[in-house]
Structure formats: C-alpha cells, structure tokens
Amino acid sequence: MDLIWPGFLLLLVLIPILIGVYIWVLRRKTRNSVRYSSLSLIREALPKYSWLRRHFPFVLFVLGLVSLIFALTRPMAILTVPTNQTTVIIAIDASRSMCSTDIKPNRIEAAKSAALSFIKSQNSQTQIGIVVFAGFAAIIQPPTDDQKLLQIAVERIATASRTAIGSAIEKSIDAIAEIDKSIPPSDSSITNGVIPPPVPKGAYAPAIIVLLTDGVSNVGPLPMDAAQEAANRGIRVFTIGFGTNANESVPNCGQQLGFGGGQFGFGGGRQNGGGFNRALDAVTLKSVADLTGGSYYTAVSASELQKVFEGLPMDLVIKHESFEISVLFTAVGALLAALSILLSILWHPLL
C-alpha cells in the first residue's frame, strides 16, 4: 500500500492526546464521586457496568478516528488486472565488440538467432518491438505481432562503434509509449517539460524490456538514470550480459553498411580490428534489473543465450493497476464512529 499524502499521518499524534484526555476525565469523575458522598451512594446503588461496556465505545471511536486519518493520506492499493496483450521490447547491442568470434560465428549473429527463436515462440497476443543501439539507439521495428516484419528487422541489424545502454532503455520506453498511451515517453522525449510522477511501488506496466549487451556504456545517458525512468513508469528491465570472460578473439562482422539502406545507419565500413573495450559491466546491468524489478542473466555461449530467452518470465508480464482506497477507510471510520455513539447511548443513557 502506498500513500499519496503521507503528511497527514502526523495527525496520529492526536490519538495519544485523546487517550490521555479520556483517562484524565475518568480520574476526575472518580475524585468527584468521593467528594460528593450522596452521588457516590446513588452510583453504588446502580447496576455495575462491565469494563467492556464502559470503555468499548471509546475504543471504537479511537479506531474510527485512526481510519479517517488514514483516509486523508489517500492510500493506494496495487491490484493485478488480467490483460489480453503484452509488449516486449528487445534491445540488442550492435557495438563493434559484438563482432567478437569467441561465440561462433560471432556474438551479433548468435544474438540474432536467439532473438528470432524467442520471437517465433510467442503467441499472437504478444507484441514485440526491436531496438538496436551502439553510439545511439533507434527503434528499427515498433511493437507488432507480425513475425515476418520482426524477422526482417533482426536479420538486417548491423554494427557500429560505442555503446549507449542508457539510450537503449530510453528508446525502449518510447517504443512502449507509442502503443500504450497510459505510459509516458522517456524524459528526454517529453516536449512539454512536465515529468510524470512515478507509479506507486509495486505497480507494473504490461510491458518489459529485454536488454542484451556485451559491453560497458560509454555514451549517452547513464544507464541507472534511464533505469530510474523505466522504474517510474512501472516497466521492468531484464538485462543479459553476453560473451565469454576472457575474450581475445579477432572481431569479424564482414562489411557492414547499416540497417535497411540508412534507416538505422550506424555508419559503414569494415568492422574488423580492435581498439574498443570488450569488458562487460555486470554490476551496472544487475543494478538496472534490480532497480526496475527485473532480473539479470549471463550467457557465455549461444546455447546459454537461447536458454536465457526461453526462460524469460513471460508470465510476469501482467498489468498492475493502482486504485485509491481512501473511500474504504472513510466508510470504516464513519461506521466505527457511529457504532461508538450508538453503544454509548444504549449503554450509558443520559436519562
């Protein structure tokens, strides 16, 4: 449960004050009964009320007041709502290190193969989008259930220099926002400058991002900043660290001229040779997954990568909606207060 206006919890300090006043009034009545002996004799003659009848109405009143105070804080409940459509964005690293041949025929081709197998295994209710990133990120295929379009997009992925993991997350958020208007685009894509408030903790959108990379982010937004944007929108990011630990292979991607005749033009030229970082930033990838509610996986072979894609928790891609339940606390508080007054009249009549 989350609270929109938690500051109203300060009103709970009234509860011990009210209890203190109640105890003081009871003690004062006791002293008065001793001072006025005639009243004391009359009271002794009346039937004795049990402790429950004497104090239970006040207990109900206090509980009702507590419930009303919680109603002022505008509590939110997170409920799981069935959804008939889910969205998965596959963000694939296309940096030059993905040309490494420690995984045959090379990392990028193994990643393509695993992504295509995953796409073919999904049902028609799952929309899949493809984001590719190197020095920048681009949506090369908006979310769709057309497997032919997805296959063409994946097969045409080409490599380029640098690695922009933060940009990949932001662009994936934008891809989700294009088909789900309830999800705001990334902060960098918001034109009116109004950053949306974060969703209540534990609320998740019916969409996930699967980010595959073999390197370290060295350009664009910081990955953790982009991950916070995803978390604020309830989008979970599942990260995959791909490649062997001690990679000394010679990169070989052949001639790469960019995607689709310039739709995703990283630049061309032969991608062989060294001069780039082949390390894997597992710490950041795990932190991104933890922050957003996703998971981090590692794969050091093509078969392991296939298993990672097969084991992605697609059953978790469900819709979590937040509902304000202040009306429930208001109703309970009003009921308890009314019941306390009614019992006071019945058990302690004035006449």
CORPE-V50424 format. One record per run of one state. SS is the DSSP state (A for helix, B for strand, O for the rest). FROM is the first residue (numbers start at 1). TO is the last residue. Records with the same first field share a line. If there is no record, write none. Layout:
SS->FROM-TO + FROM-TO
//
This chain:
O->1-1 + 4-5 + 36-36 + 46-50 + 73-74 + 82-85 + 94-94 + 100-106 + 122-125 + 134-136 + 145-146 + 156-159 + 161-164 + 180-186 + 190-206 + 214-222 + 233-235 + 243-254 + 256-258 + 260-263 + 265-269 + 271-281 + 293-295 + 300-301 + 311-313 + 317-318 + 325-325 + 348-351
B->2-3 + 75-81 + 86-93 + 95-95 + 126-133 + 137-144 + 160-160 + 207-213 + 236-242 + 255-255 + 259-259 + 264-264 + 270-270 + 296-299 + 319-324
A->6-35 + 37-45 + 51-72 + 96-99 + 107-121 + 147-155 + 165-179 + 187-189 + 223-232 + 282-292 + 302-310 + 314-316 + 326-347
//
